[in-house]
Amino acid sequence: MYKVAILGCENTHANSFLRQIYKKGRHPDISVIGIYSDDADAARKLHEEFGVPVMGSYDELVGKVDGIMITARHGDNHYKYAKPYLSSGIPMFIDKPVTISGEEAVAFMRDAQKNGVRICGSSVGKFLNGVVALSEKIKSGEIGIIHGGNLCAPIEIDSPYGGFYFYTPHLVQMMITLFGGDVLEVSAVRQGRDVGIVANYRDYPITGSYVSAGGHFAATVYAENGIFSEPCELHSYAFERQLDDMHDLLAGGAMKESYDDFIRPVFILEALERSLRSGKIEPVRILPV
């Protein structure tokens, strides 16, 4: 039995993972022995629904768990919650955004690397069915040479939970999954509560629409052999795939991406936020782990 703590359970992500484990019977060898939230009411509701113990502090189970899942709504809490557990070397699931600071993201990954901590998580954008389908077409060569693309994902730009960083990792994760992480520069323009972006790769641009209404996702690839589009609605299967990745790590599996790749979205998001403020095209800086 793998003993796990969930730290930060203010949003629906923790609910989804607990429902998979305790209601759907997915990975019954995972036992959540503690949940923590700085929102006591959120933790209480999960205790009442799933019977999981509520922790008095986020570091209460150091040395007592086989892994942690950090699902705090505010990305500023992720590294803070992880720090006490890093020296244990246990695997970690880190929700989006990994952090809301490039420097903090690098410090986080350096600590993880030093302690041999294997990580998974980030945005569910990489697990959406439409993104998976398009990614397979790209890898197979079916679509031919890529000439561009367009993505759509939700935004809550004035969210109290990290503002611009709250929902925006989804579109960036979709983009990286389909087109890679080597974005050279970006631009972003705000119109009301929505944001339009352009991300320039070496050979083509990717445009994106962050839309405040509806909570919808979509992806289109413009390529040599045609235009390939997929709806990418968010359903429970995306969280199932995230839980599967965490289970793989608990069972001794290897990370599926490097520490550098894991935090790449943070630097693209930083550049987009700078562009919103400056009104200019901004380079994407990369601080290697």
NUTOR-331563 format. One record per atom (N, C-alpha, C): residue in three letters; x, y, z. Coordinates in pm, whole numbers, padded with zeros to 5 digits. Atoms other than C-alpha are relative to their C-alpha. Example, Ala and Ser with C-alpha at 12.3 -4.5 7.8 and 13.67 -1.06 7.14 Angstrom:
% residues 2
   r      x      y      z
 ALA  00089 -00119  00000
 ALA  01230 -00450  00780
 ALA  00090  00120  00000
 SER -00082 -00119 -00006
 SER  01367 -00106  00714
 SER -00077  00109  00073
//
This chain:
% residues 289
   r      x      y      z
 MET  00085 -00119  00000
 MET  00000  00000  00000
 MET  00088  00125  00000
 TYR -00075 -00124  00008
 TYR  00136  00340 -00100
 TYR -00073  00108  00080
 LYS  00060 -00104 -00083
 LYS  00070  00608  00163
 LYS  00033  00137 -00060
 VAL -00014 -00127  00071
 VAL  00011  00952  00011
 VAL -00071  00110  00079
 ALA  00067 -00119 -00053
 ALA -00072  01303  00137
 ALA -00033  00092 -00116
 ILE  00038 -00101  00098
 ILE -00260  01561 -00071
 ILE  00006  00135  00070
 LEU -00024 -00130 -00062
 LEU -00147  01915  00008
 LEU -00058  00110 -00087
 GLY  00069 -00101  00077
 GLY -00371  02200 -00101
 GLY -00118 -00062 -00072
 CYS  00116  00068  00060
 CYS -00725  02084 -00177
 CYS -00117  00098 -00014
 GLU  00103 -00104  00013
 GLU -00913  02407 -00249
 GLU -00076 -00008 -00132
 ASN  00067  00008  00130
 ASN -01001  02320 -00609
 ASN -00052 -00142 -00025
 THR  00062  00129  00031
 THR -01164  02025 -00784
 THR  00101 -00109 -00031
 HIS -00100  00101  00036
 HIS -00837  01848 -00861
 HIS  00015 -00104  00110
 ALA -00010  00095 -00111
 ALA -00801  01695 -00516
 ALA -00124 -00087  00007
 ASN  00126  00077  00001
 ASN -01168  01593 -00530
 ASN  00005 -00110 -00105
 SER -00005  00096  00110
 SER -01108  01423 -00864
 SER  00089 -00118  00034
 PHE -00092  00109 -00034
 PHE -00810  01222 -00740
 PHE -00059 -00089  00109
 LEU  00061  00079 -00108
 LEU -00991  01114 -00423
 LEU -00117 -00083 -00053
 ARG  00114  00073  00057
 ARG -01298  01015 -00625
 ARG  00049 -00121 -00080
 GLN -00055  00112  00077
 GLN -01085  00801 -00857
 GLN  00046 -00113  00092
 ILE -00055  00101 -00089
 ILE -00918  00623 -00566
 ILE -00110 -00069  00082
 TYR  00094  00056 -00098
 TYR -01214  00578 -00330
 TYR -00138 -00029 -00055
 LYS  00132  00028  00056
 LYS -01523  00583 -00552
 LYS  00007 -00088 -00125
 LYS -00014  00076  00125
 LYS -01397  00439 -00881
 LYS  00096 -00119  00014
 GLY -00090  00113 -00024
 GLY -01139  00201 -00732
 GLY  00124  00000 -00086
 ARG -00120 -00008  00082
 ARG -00857  00326 -00952
 ARG  00122  00002  00093
 HIS -00120  00014 -00081
 HIS -00522  00227 -00800
 HIS -00036 -00016  00148
 PRO  00038  00024 -00140
 PRO -00662  00078 -00478
 PRO  00118 -00019  00093
 ASP -00118  00012 -00085
 ASP -00305  00035 -00354
 ASP  00053  00136  00045
 ILE -00032 -00133 -00052
 ILE -00292  00411 -00292
 ILE -00094  00031  00116
 SER  00078 -00040 -00116
 SER -00407  00523  00052
 SER  00036  00144  00036
 VAL -00024 -00141 -00036
 VAL -00446  00896  00120
 VAL -00015  00011  00151
 ILE  00003  00001 -00146
 ILE -00352  00923  00486
 ILE -00008  00140  00060
 GLY  00015 -00135 -00051
 GLY -00380  01300  00510
 GLY -00025  00099 -00112
 ILE  00021 -00111  00092
 ILE -00508  01611  00334
 ILE  00023  00129  00077
 TYR -00023 -00130 -00063
 TYR -00411  01970  00404
 TYR -00050  00111 -00092
 SER  00036 -00121  00073
 SER -00553  02305  00299
 SER  00003  00118  00095
 ASP  00011 -00121 -00081
 ASP -00522  02660  00422
 ASP -00145  00049  00002
 ASP  00145 -00021 -00005
 ASP -00898  02661  00355
 ASP -00059 -00116  00080
 ALA  00045  00107 -00089
 ALA -01023  02459  00651
 ALA -00133 -00060 -00045
 ASP  00130  00048  00043
 ASP -01372  02432  00505
 ASP  00014 -00099 -00115
 ALA -00024  00091  00113
 ALA -01241  02269  00184
 ALA  00048 -00135  00050
 ALA -00050  00125 -00056
 ALA -01051  02009  00386
 ALA -00109 -00076  00073
 ARG  00108  00064 -00076
 ARG -01350  01942  00608
 ARG -00098 -00071 -00094
 LYS  00094  00061  00094
 LYS -01577  01874  00309
 LYS  00055 -00129 -00059
 LEU -00060  00122  00054
 LEU -01332  01620  00166
 LEU  00006 -00109  00107
 HIS  00003  00097 -00110
 HIS -01304  01453  00506
 HIS -00138 -00062  00012
 GLU  00136  00050 -00014
 GLU -01682  01423  00522
 GLU -00039 -00091 -00116
 GLU  00038  00080  00118
 GLU -01710  01283  00168
 GLU  00081 -00128 -00012
 PHE -00087  00114  00027
 PHE -01412  01048  00159
 PHE  00059 -00064  00126
 GLY -00051  00056 -00124
 GLY -01320  00992  00524
 GLY  00150  00014  00019
 VAL -00144 -00016 -00012
 VAL -00962  01106  00474
 VAL  00034  00093  00116
 PRO -00037 -00084 -00114
 PRO -00784  01255  00779
 PRO  00046  00139 -00044
 VAL -00042 -00137  00026
 VAL -00729  01632  00787
 VAL  00127  00028  00080
 MET -00128 -00031 -00064
 MET -00373  01743  00865
 MET -00007  00138  00066
 GLY -00004 -00129 -00066
 GLY -00304  02025  01109
 GLY  00099  00096 -00063
 SER -00098 -00082  00071
 SER -00007  02150  00905
 SER  00049 -00078 -00121
 TYR -00037  00068  00125
 TYR  00131  02077  00559
 TYR  00123 -00088  00015
 ASP -00120  00082 -00018
 ASP  00453  01926  00698
 ASP -00019 -00111  00103
 GLU  00031  00095 -00107
 GLU  00280  01695  00946
 GLU  00042 -00143 -00031
 LEU -00025  00139  00035
 LEU  00350  01376  00751
 LEU  00138 -00024 -00061
 VAL -00138  00020  00047
 VAL  00719  01423  00670
 VAL  00054 -00130  00061
 GLY -00054  00127 -00046
 GLY  00882  01080  00691
 GLY -00103 -00109  00018
 LYS  00107  00097 -00024
 LYS  00544  00905  00704
 LYS -00076 -00038 -00126
 VAL  00071  00028  00125
 VAL  00434  00897  00339
 VAL  00098 -00046 -00107
 ASP -00080  00048  00113
 ASP  00556  00734  00019
 ASP -00001  00097 -00116
 GLY  00008 -00100  00105
 GLY  00461  01032 -00196
 GLY -00096  00109  00041
 ILE  00094 -00109 -00024
 ILE  00282  01366 -00197
 ILE -00056  00050 -00132
 MET  00065 -00062  00115
 MET  00038  01527 -00437
 MET -00035  00142  00041
 ILE  00022 -00140 -00033
 ILE  00042  01907 -00430
 ILE -00096  00059 -00101
 THR  00105 -00049  00089
 THR -00280  02049 -00573
 THR -00054  00134  00045
 ALA  00045 -00131 -00050
 ALA -00295  02393 -00411
 ALA -00046  00088 -00115
 ARG  00056 -00087  00104
 ARG -00502  02642 -00605
 ARG  00097  00112 -00037
 HIS -00095 -00108  00024
 HIS -00235  02911 -00570
 HIS  00140 -00058 -00019
 GLY -00131  00056  00031
 GLY  00094  02823 -00738
 GLY  00112  00044  00093
 ASP -00099 -00046 -00096
 ASP  00285  03025 -00479
 ASP  00023 -00099  00113
 ASN -00010  00094 -00112
 ASN  00223  02743 -00231
 ASN  00073 -00130 -00036
 HIS -00048  00132  00041
 HIS  00365  02455 -00435
 HIS  00139 -00032  00054
 TYR -00136  00025 -00049
 TYR  00735  02487 -00355
 TYR  00002 -00001  00152
 LYS  00005 -00006 -00147
 LYS  00656  02582  00005
 LYS -00048 -00131  00059
 TYR  00053  00126 -00050
 TYR  00450  02268  00056
 TYR  00098 -00116 -00022
 ALA -00091  00108  00034
 ALA  00713  02049 -00112
 ALA  00126 -00001  00085
 LYS -00131 -00012 -00064
 LYS  01018  02178  00076
 LYS  00025 -00098  00115
 PRO -00030  00090 -00113
 PRO  00982  01978  00399
 PRO  00016 -00146 -00040
 TYR -00001  00139  00043
 TYR  00944  01654  00201
 TYR  00114 -00032 -00097
 LEU -00098  00023  00106
 LEU  01223  01700 -00055
 LEU  00115 -00090  00047
 SER -00113  00079 -00047
 SER  01499  01551  00161
 SER -00034 -00147  00016
 SER  00043  00140 -00010
 SER  01290  01232  00191
 SER  00018 -00074 -00132
 GLY -00019  00062  00131
 GLY  01339  01170 -00182
 GLY -00123 -00067 -00056
 ILE  00122  00066  00047
 ILE  00977  01063 -00228
 ILE -00053  00065 -00127
 PRO  00056 -00058  00122
 PRO  00798  01111 -00562
 PRO -00109  00102  00030
 MET  00095 -00108 -00019
 MET  00579  01417 -00604
 MET -00079  00029 -00126
 PHE  00085 -00057  00105
 PHE  00286  01525 -00816
 PHE -00013  00148  00030
 ILE  00010 -00144 -00018
 ILE  00293  01903 -00867
 ILE -00099  00054 -00102
 ASP  00105 -00052  00087
 ASP -00017  02070 -01008
 ASP  00047  00126 -00073
 LYS -00029 -00126  00068
 LYS -00022  02368 -01242
 LYS -00041  00117  00087
 PRO -00133 -00016  00058
 PRO  00135  02618 -01229
 PRO  00104 -00054  00097
 VAL -00102  00058 -00086
 VAL  00449  02452 -01097
 VAL  00042  00103  00106
 THR -00019 -00118 -00084
 THR  00541  02793 -00953
 THR -00045  00119 -00083
 ILE  00029 -00119  00081
 ILE  00469  03150 -01061
 ILE  00124  00090 -00006
 SER -00127 -00072  00009
 SER  00836  03250 -01066
 SER  00104 -00092 -00061
 GLY -00104  00081  00063
 GLY  01114  03126 -01291
 GLY  00111 -00036  00096
 GLU -00108  00027 -00096
 GLU  01378  03160 -01019
 GLU -00043 -00107  00101
 GLU  00048  00098 -00096
 GLU  01163  02965 -00774
 GLU -00016 -00137 -00065
 ALA  00013  00127  00072
 ALA  01091  02699 -01037
 ALA  00135 -00071 -00010
 VAL -00133  00059  00012
 VAL  01464  02646 -01091
 VAL  00050 -00049  00136
 ALA -00041  00042 -00134
 ALA  01533  02635 -00716
 ALA -00071 -00128  00041
 PHE  00081  00117 -00029
 PHE  01253  02381 -00677
 PHE  00059 -00123 -00068
 MET -00050  00115  00075
 MET  01387  02154 -00950
 MET  00142 -00038  00041
 ARG -00135  00033 -00047
 ARG  01745  02181 -00826
 ARG -00005 -00079  00131
 ASP  00018  00074 -00125
 ASP  01631  02069 -00482
 ASP -00050 -00142 -00028
 ALA  00052  00132  00035
 ALA  01434  01784 -00640
 ALA  00108 -00088 -00059
 GLN -00107  00076  00064
 GLN  01728  01677 -00852
 GLN  00104 -00045  00102
 LYS -00102  00031 -00102
 LYS  01971  01691 -00558
 LYS -00044 -00116  00089
 ASN  00052  00102 -00089
 ASN  01746  01464 -00354
 ASN -00057 -00122 -00073
 GLY  00050  00113  00077
 GLY  01654  01227 -00637
 GLY -00151 -00011 -00002
 VAL  00146 -00001 -00001
 VAL  01289  01331 -00624
 VAL -00053 -00006 -00142
 ARG  00063  00013  00132
 ARG  01095  01210 -00927
 ARG -00135  00072  00003
 ILE  00119 -00085  00002
 ILE  00812  01441 -01031
 ILE -00086 -00027 -00122
 CYS  00094  00004  00111
 CYS  00505  01443 -01249
 CYS -00105  00107  00027
 GLY  00109 -00093 -00023
 GLY  00199  01660 -01294
 GLY -00004  00112 -00101
 SER  00020 -00121  00079
 SER  00169  02018 -01424
 SER -00143  00002 -00054
 SER  00136 -00019  00053
 SER -00133  02107 -01641
 SER -00056 -00129 -00062
 VAL  00066  00112  00068
 VAL -00388  01853 -01764
 VAL -00003  00020 -00151
 GLY  00005 -00028  00144
 GLY -00348  02017 -02106
 GLY  00063 -00107 -00085
 LYS -00069  00103  00079
 LYS -00111  01744 -02220
 LYS -00081 -00129 -00010
 PHE  00076  00125 -00006
 PHE -00369  01474 -02137
 PHE -00137  00009 -00066
 LEU  00129 -00013  00067
 LEU -00673  01611 -02324
 LEU -00003 -00088 -00124
 ASN  00007  00095  00110
 ASN -00795  01361 -02584
 ASN  00039  00061 -00134
 GLY -00032 -00065  00127
 GLY -00771  01608 -02870
 GLY  00148  00028 -00014
 VAL -00144 -00026  00002
 VAL -00415  01703 -02778
 VAL  00076 -00130 -00022
 VAL -00064  00130  00018
 VAL -00316  01337 -02750
 VAL -00013 -00046 -00145
 ALA  00024  00044  00139
 ALA -00473  01262 -03092
 ALA  00086  00079 -00098
 LEU -00081 -00082  00090
 LEU -00300  01555 -03263
 LEU  00148 -00030  00018
 SER -00140  00031 -00026
 SER  00030  01472 -03096
 SER  00042 -00128 -00071
 GLU -00030  00126  00067
 GLU  00015  01119 -03233
 GLU  00010  00019 -00151
 LYS -00006 -00027  00145
 LYS -00056  01251 -03584
 LYS  00129  00071 -00037
 ILE -00125 -00072  00025
 ILE  00241  01486 -03561
 ILE  00119 -00097  00005
 LYS -00112  00092 -00017
 LYS  00477  01214 -03435
 LYS  00007 -00104 -00111
 SER  00003  00101  00106
 SER  00365  00969 -03704
 SER  00041  00056 -00136
 GLY -00030 -00062  00129
 GLY  00438  01220 -03981
 GLY -00120  00012 -00090
 GLU  00122  00000  00081
 GLU  00079  01193 -04103
 GLU -00033  00138 -00055
 ILE  00043 -00134  00042
 ILE  00028  01570 -04122
 ILE  00104  00073 -00083
 GLY -00105 -00066  00076
 GLY  00358  01655 -04286
 GLY  00063  00115  00077
 ILE -00071 -00113 -00062
 ILE  00556  01972 -04218
 ILE -00100  00097  00063
 ILE  00087 -00094 -00070
 ILE  00397  02202 -03962
 ILE  00028  00143 -00047
 HIS -00011 -00140  00040
 HIS  00328  02561 -04070
 HIS -00060  00096  00102
 GLY  00058 -00086 -00102
 GLY  00147  02691 -03763
 GLY -00109 -00072  00076
 GLY  00109  00060 -00077
 GLY -00141  02634 -03527
 GLY -00073  00104  00081
 ASN  00080 -00088 -00085
 ASN -00406  02782 -03304
 ASN -00056 -00081  00116
 LEU  00048  00067 -00121
 LEU -00509  02694 -02950
 LEU -00098  00089  00074
 CYS  00096 -00074 -00081
 CYS -00792  02794 -02721
 CYS -00009 -00067  00136
 ALA  00012  00052 -00137
 ALA -00816  02757 -02343
 ALA -00057  00111  00089
 PRO  00061 -00100 -00089
 PRO -00983  02931 -02048
 PRO  00103  00092  00067
 ILE -00081 -00091 -00078
 ILE -00849  03224 -01851
 ILE -00087  00063  00108
 GLU  00063 -00081 -00105
 GLU -00937  03397 -01526
 GLU  00106  00100  00044
 ILE -00119 -00084 -00008
 ILE -00694  03683 -01556
 ILE  00011  00077  00131
 ASP -00003 -00074 -00127
 ASP -00791  03861 -01234
 ASP -00027 -00092  00119
 SER  00022  00094 -00108
 SER -00811  03547 -01022
 SER  00081  00037  00124
 PRO -00078 -00024 -00122
 PRO -00707  03591 -00658
 PRO  00105 -00109  00024
 TYR -00092  00113 -00017
 TYR -00514  03263 -00696
 TYR  00113  00006 -00102
 GLY -00113 -00013  00092
 GLY -00213  03390 -00887
 GLY -00031  00078 -00125
 GLY  00033 -00086  00113
 GLY -00397  03612 -01134
 GLY  00021 -00069 -00133
 PHE -00027  00050  00134
 PHE -00265  03552 -01485
 PHE  00045 -00146  00001
 TYR -00058  00134 -00003
 TYR -00095  03227 -01375
 TYR -00100 -00109  00036
 PHE  00093  00099 -00052
 PHE -00410  03054 -01250
 PHE -00042 -00103 -00106
 TYR  00044  00093  00105
 TYR -00556  02901 -01571
 TYR  00093 -00006 -00120
 THR -00077 -00009  00125
 THR -00305  03005 -01836
 THR  00098 -00115 -00025
 PRO -00089  00113  00032
 PRO -00073  02702 -01792
 PRO -00060 -00103 -00095
 HIS  00062  00103  00085
 HIS -00329  02487 -01976
 HIS  00035  00019 -00147
 LEU -00029 -00024  00142
 LEU -00285  02651 -02317
 LEU  00149 -00019 -00027
 VAL -00144  00014  00021
 VAL  00093  02666 -02276
 VAL  00040 -00147  00001
 GLN -00031  00143 -00003
 GLN  00105  02297 -02183
 GLN -00047 -00070 -00127
 MET  00048  00054  00127
 MET -00107  02210 -02486
 MET  00098  00033 -00112
 MET -00093 -00044  00104
 MET  00131  02411 -02705
 MET  00130 -00077  00005
 ILE -00126  00071 -00014
 ILE  00443  02248 -02566
 ILE -00014 -00147 -00040
 THR  00022  00140  00035
 THR  00294  01901 -02604
 THR -00005 -00021 -00150
 LEU  00016  00014  00144
 LEU  00212  01960 -02969
 LEU  00122  00049 -00079
 PHE -00101 -00066  00083
 PHE  00491  02187 -03088
 PHE  00139  00008  00065
 GLY -00128 -00005 -00069
 GLY  00770  02152 -02832
 GLY  00015  00126  00084
 GLY -00019 -00109 -00094
 GLY  00909  02390 -02574
 GLY  00091  00112 -00046
 ASP -00099 -00097  00046
 ASP  01148  02590 -02791
 ASP -00065  00126 -00057
 VAL  00062 -00127  00038
 VAL  00944  02909 -02803
 VAL  00104  00111  00015
 LEU -00104 -00104 -00001
 LEU  01171  03202 -02893
 LEU -00049  00129  00064
 GLU  00054 -00126 -00048
 GLU  00946  03499 -02818
 GLU -00152 -00004 -00008
 VAL  00147  00000 -00005
 VAL  00585  03582 -02743
 VAL -00052  00143  00005
 SER  00071 -00127 -00021
 SER  00336  03865 -02752
 SER -00139 -00032  00050
 ALA  00133  00021 -00058
 ALA  00006  03905 -02569
 ALA -00073  00134  00007
 VAL  00084 -00120 -00003
 VAL -00280  04154 -02590
 VAL -00127 -00032  00076
 ARG  00121  00021 -00078
 ARG -00562  04184 -02339
 ARG -00114  00081 -00059
 GLN  00122 -00066  00042
 GLN -00914  04267 -02453
 GLN -00109 -00037  00100
 GLY  00094  00030 -00105
 GLY -01147  04291 -02157
 GLY  00055 -00107  00092
 ARG -00047  00111 -00085
 ARG -01118  03963 -01969
 ARG  00066 -00110 -00082
 ASP -00060  00099  00089
 ASP -00976  03776 -02271
 ASP  00140  00046 -00042
 VAL -00137 -00030  00042
 VAL -00620  03757 -02404
 VAL  00032 -00076 -00128
 GLY -00050  00064  00121
 GLY -00481  03686 -02750
 GLY  00152 -00004  00003
 ILE -00146  00013 -00004
 ILE -00125  03559 -02789
 ILE  00056 -00048 -00133
 VAL -00078  00059  00109
 VAL  00137  03478 -03051
 VAL  00129 -00052  00062
 ALA -00125  00060 -00045
 ALA  00424  03240 -02975
 ALA  00081 -00036 -00124
 ASN -00083  00023  00118
 ASN  00706  03240 -03229
 ASN  00102 -00110  00024
 TYR -00102  00103  00008
 TYR  00896  02919 -03291
 TYR  00097  00039 -00113
 ARG -00098 -00034  00104
 ARG  01193  02913 -03528
 ARG -00063  00001 -00138
 ASP  00050  00016  00136
 ASP  00989  02802 -03830
 ASP -00144  00042 -00021
 TYR  00141 -00036  00016
 TYR  00632  02911 -03759
 TYR -00052  00066  00128
 PRO  00064 -00057 -00119
 PRO  00403  03107 -03525
 PRO -00117 -00088  00044
 ILE  00120  00061 -00055
 ILE  00138  02963 -03296
 ILE -00083  00112  00062
 THR  00088 -00100 -00060
 THR -00159  03183 -03211
 THR -00087 -00068  00105
 GLY  00082  00056 -00105
 GLY -00376  03138 -02907
 GLY -00104  00098  00049
 SER  00107 -00082 -00057
 SER -00700  03264 -02757
 SER -00028 -00050  00141
 TYR  00042  00025 -00136
 TYR -00747  03276 -02383
 TYR -00138  00062  00017
 VAL  00138 -00046 -00001
 VAL -01124  03301 -02340
 VAL -00059 -00016  00141
 SER  00050  00001 -00138
 SER -01293  03391 -02012
 SER -00134 -00070  00016
 ALA  00134  00061 -00008
 ALA -01629  03235 -02098
 ALA  00003 -00144 -00048
 GLY  00026  00134  00052
 GLY -01724  02869 -02130
 GLY  00092 -00110  00049
 GLY -00091  00104 -00047
 GLY -01416  02686 -02005
 GLY  00034 -00104 -00105
 HIS -00024  00096  00108
 HIS -01355  02526 -02345
 HIS  00146 -00001 -00044
 PHE -00134  00018  00054
 PHE -01036  02393 -02504
 PHE -00013 -00046 -00146
 ALA -00002  00047  00139
 ALA -00952  02341 -02873
 ALA  00141  00014 -00054
 ALA -00133 -00005  00061
 ALA -00647  02282 -03090
 ALA -00010 -00025 -00149
 THR -00009  00015  00145
 THR -00571  02320 -03460
 THR  00146  00008 -00042
 VAL -00135 -00001  00056
 VAL -00252  02240 -03649
 VAL -00012  00026 -00150
 TYR -00007 -00029  00143
 TYR -00184  02395 -03991
 TYR  00125 -00068 -00055
 ALA -00114  00081  00043
 ALA  00037  02158 -04185
 ALA -00003 -00023 -00150
 GLU -00020  00028  00142
 GLU  00160  02047 -04524
 GLU -00116 -00079 -00060
 ASN  00104  00088  00054
 ASN -00114  01787 -04562
 ASN -00142  00040  00039
 GLY  00134 -00046 -00030
 GLY -00405  01993 -04440
 GLY -00010  00070  00134
 ILE  00029 -00063 -00129
 ILE -00568  02153 -04138
 ILE -00062 -00107  00090
 PHE  00042  00107 -00091
 PHE -00613  01921 -03841
 PHE -00048  00064  00131
 SER  00059 -00062 -00118
 SER -00848  02027 -03563
 SER -00061 -00105  00091
 GLU  00060  00090 -00100
 GLU -00966  01860 -03243
 GLU -00060  00081  00114
 PRO  00050 -00054 -00127
 PRO -01200  01963 -02962
 PRO  00074 -00068  00113
 CYS -00084  00053 -00108
 CYS -01023  01915 -02633
 CYS -00067  00022  00134
 GLU  00073 -00027 -00124
 GLU -01289  01927 -02366
 GLU  00062 -00074  00118
 LEU -00057  00056 -00121
 LEU -01178  01862 -02012
 LEU -00098 -00096  00067
 HIS  00081  00101 -00067
 HIS -01316  01539 -01865
 HIS  00086 -00074  00102
 SER -00070  00067 -00109
 SER -01221  01308 -01580
 SER  00118 -00084 -00047
 TYR -00109  00084  00047
 TYR -00996  01095 -01802
 TYR  00135  00071  00009
 ALA -00127 -00073 -00007
 ALA -00735  01371 -01798
 ALA  00061 -00014  00140
 PHE -00049  00016 -00137
 PHE -00709  01349 -01419
 PHE  00038 -00146  00028
 GLU -00036  00141 -00013
 GLU -00706  00969 -01444
 GLU  00142 -00023 -00051
 ARG -00134  00015  00056
 ARG -00398  00994 -01664
 ARG  00105  00062  00091
 GLN -00094 -00058 -00096
 GLN -00234  01224 -01411
 GLN  00023 -00093  00118
 LEU -00014  00094 -00111
 LEU -00306  00978 -01131
 LEU  00080 -00122 -00042
 ASP -00078  00114  00051
 ASP -00166  00697 -01347
 ASP  00149  00032  00003
 ASP -00140 -00039 -00001
 ASP  00159  00891 -01382
 ASP  00056 -00002  00143
 MET -00046  00000 -00139
 MET  00182  00939 -01005
 MET  00016 -00143  00051
 HIS -00009  00140 -00041
 HIS  00115  00569 -00948
 HIS  00127 -00064 -00057
 ASP -00123  00052  00062
 ASP  00397  00485 -01191
 ASP  00122  00039  00082
 LEU -00113 -00045 -00080
 LEU  00637  00695 -00984
 LEU  00003 -00070  00135
 LEU  00006  00070 -00128
 LEU  00518  00539 -00658
 LEU  00052 -00144 -00013
 ALA -00042  00138  00025
 ALA  00587  00198 -00811
 ALA  00145 -00010 -00045
 GLY -00142  00002  00035
 GLY  00944  00301 -00897
 GLY  00030  00041 -00141
 GLY -00020 -00038  00139
 GLY  00894  00426 -01252
 GLY  00081  00128 -00016
 ALA -00083 -00117  00031
 ALA  01106  00693 -01420
 ALA -00087  00120 -00037
 MET  00066 -00122  00046
 MET  01009  01053 -01487
 MET -00016 -00005 -00152
 LYS  00026  00000  00144
 LYS  00857  01107 -01831
 LYS  00056  00124 -00070
 GLU -00062 -00118  00059
 GLU  01019  01448 -01882
 GLU  00109  00050  00094
 SER -00112 -00050 -00080
 SER  01331  01627 -01762
 SER -00048  00110  00095
 TYR  00033 -00110 -00090
 TYR  01334  01880 -01479
 TYR -00012  00130 -00079
 ASP  00006 -00121  00083
 ASP  01404  02153 -01738
 ASP -00132  00008 -00075
 ASP  00125  00001  00077
 ASP  01108  02049 -01952
 ASP -00121  00021  00091
 PHE  00113 -00009 -00092
 PHE  00881  02025 -01648
 PHE -00033  00145  00034
 ILE  00025 -00139 -00039
 ILE  00927  02393 -01563
 ILE -00001  00096 -00119
 ARG  00000 -00087  00118
 ARG  00943  02526 -01922
 ARG -00125  00088 -00009
 PRO  00118 -00088  00009
 PRO  00581  02652 -01907
 PRO  00011  00126  00083
 VAL -00011 -00117 -00087
 VAL  00673  02890 -01623
 VAL  00068  00115 -00073
 PHE -00075 -00104  00068
 PHE  00919  03080 -01843
 PHE -00080  00058 -00118
 ILE  00086 -00051  00107
 ILE  00674  03105 -02134
 ILE -00109  00089  00059
 LEU  00102 -00082 -00068
 LEU  00408  03236 -01895
 LEU  00059  00132  00048
 GLU -00065 -00125 -00042
 GLU  00653  03490 -01752
 GLU  00014  00096 -00118
 ALA -00017 -00085  00117
 ALA  00723  03620 -02103
 ALA -00135  00056 -00046
 LEU  00134 -00048  00037
 LEU  00350  03641 -02181
 LEU -00046  00111  00094
 GLU  00041 -00104 -00095
 GLU  00287  03839 -01863
 GLU  00079  00128 -00023
 ARG -00079 -00120  00030
 ARG  00575  04076 -01945
 ARG -00054  00071 -00122
 SER  00054 -00060  00122
 SER  00427  04129 -02291
 SER -00131  00073  00027
 LEU  00124 -00069 -00036
 LEU  00088  04215 -02141
 LEU  00029  00136  00060
 ARG -00033 -00127 -00065
 ARG  00256  04485 -01935
 ARG  00070  00098 -00095
 SER -00083 -00088  00084
 SER  00497  04618 -02198
 SER -00064  00036 -00132
 GLY  00056 -00020  00133
 GLY  00286  04587 -02511
 GLY  00097 -00035 -00110
 LYS -00103  00034  00098
 LYS  00593  04448 -02686
 LYS  00016 -00152 -00012
 ILE -00042  00140  00012
 ILE  00721  04116 -02815
 ILE  00110 -00024  00103
 GLU -00095  00028 -00107
 GLU  00913  03957 -02528
 GLU  00069 -00135 -00023
 PRO -00072  00127  00014
 PRO  01186  03689 -02544
 PRO -00034 -00093  00116
 VAL  00019  00100 -00105
 VAL  01140  03366 -02349
 VAL  00137 -00034  00055
 ARG -00127  00031 -00064
 ARG  01425  03335 -02103
 ARG -00007 -00142  00056
 ILE -00010  00135 -00053
 ILE  01539  02993 -01990
 ILE  00114 -00004  00102
 LEU -00103  00019 -00102
 LEU  01724  02933 -01663
 LEU  00016 -00151  00020
 PRO -00015  00145 -00009
 PRO  01864  02579 -01677
 PRO  00010 -00048  00143
 VAL -00010  00061 -00132
 VAL  01830  02350 -01377
 VAL  00142 -00045  00025
//
